[in-house]
């Protein structure tokens, strides 16, 4: 049992993260299914591309259209609290949702 040990292992952390993903899965699916197809592409690109979201390579790799469409999707995510704009980068407000998006989109 974890209570009997004094050290938390990587396995313990991984198991806790998996439990969080399982417990929040219904909410994450609801949040994801509310998004239009293009916004799902932007979420997936954002979950995998830390920088260069507006680059030609990223747009081609993730099937993104015009930069203005991507910017509009990002503004929606910012307004909905899904992402944050921190020091010039867009990041998921909930890091577990980022993992969910990577796995399921």
C-alpha positions in Angstrom: 0.0 0.0 0.0 1.1 3.5 -0.8 0.3 4.6 2.8 3.0 2.2 4.1 5.7 3.5 1.9 7.6 6.7 2.3 8.5 7.1 -1.4 6.2 7.7 -4.3 7.3 5.9 -7.4 6.8 6.9 -11.0 4.4 4.0 -11.3 2.3 5.6 -8.5 2.2 8.9 -10.3 1.3 7.2 -13.6 -1.5 5.3 -11.9 -2.9 8.4 -10.3 -2.8 10.2 -13.7 -4.7 7.4 -15.3 -7.3 7.5 -12.6 -7.8 11.3 -13.1 -8.2 10.7 -16.9 -10.8 8.0 -16.2 -12.7 10.0 -13.6 -12.9 13.0 -16.0 -13.5 11.1 -19.2 -17.2 12.0 -19.4 -16.5 15.7 -18.9 -13.6 15.6 -21.4 -15.8 13.8 -24.0 -18.6 16.4 -23.5 -16.1 19.3 -23.9 -14.6 17.7 -27.0 -17.9 16.8 -28.6 -19.1 20.4 -28.3 -16.3 21.5 -30.6 -16.8 21.8 -34.4 -14.5 19.6 -36.5 -12.1 22.4 -37.3 -11.7 23.3 -33.6 -11.0 19.6 -32.8 -8.1 19.8 -35.4 -6.8 22.9 -33.7 -7.0 21.2 -30.2 -5.1 18.2 -31.5 -2.5 20.3 -33.1 -2.1 22.4 -30.0 -1.8 19.2 -27.9 1.1 18.0 -30.0 2.8 21.2 -31.3 4.2 23.3 -28.4 5.2 26.1 -30.8 4.7 27.0 -34.4 1.0 26.6 -34.4 0.7 29.1 -37.2 3.5 27.7 -39.3 3.0 26.2 -42.7 4.4 22.9 -41.6 2.0 22.6 -38.6 -0.9 23.6 -40.8 -0.1 20.9 -43.3 0.7 18.3 -40.7 -2.6 18.8 -38.8 -4.8 19.8 -41.7 -5.4 23.3 -40.5 -6.6 26.0 -42.8 -6.0 29.8 -42.8 -4.3 31.3 -39.8 -7.3 33.5 -39.2 -9.5 30.4 -38.7 -7.0 28.9 -36.3 -6.8 32.3 -34.4 -10.6 32.3 -34.2 -10.6 28.8 -32.7 -7.9 29.8 -30.2 -10.0 32.8 -29.1 -12.9 30.6 -28.5 -10.8 28.2 -26.4 -9.4 31.2 -24.4 -12.9 32.5 -23.8 -14.1 29.1 -22.7 -11.1 28.6 -20.4 -9.9 25.5 -22.3 -6.5 27.1 -23.0 -4.4 30.0 -21.6 -2.0 32.3 -23.3 1.2 32.3 -21.2 4.4 34.0 -22.2 3.7 33.9 -25.8 2.5 30.2 -25.8 -0.9 28.6 -25.8 -1.3 26.0 -23.2 -4.1 23.8 -22.0 -5.6 25.0 -18.7 -6.0 21.4 -17.7 -2.9 19.3 -18.5 -5.0 16.1 -18.2 -7.3 17.3 -21.0 -4.2 17.8 -23.2 -3.4 14.1 -22.6 -7.0 13.1 -23.4 -6.9 15.1 -26.6 -3.7 13.5 -27.7 -5.1 10.0 -27.1 -8.6 10.4 -28.5 -8.5 12.9 -31.4 
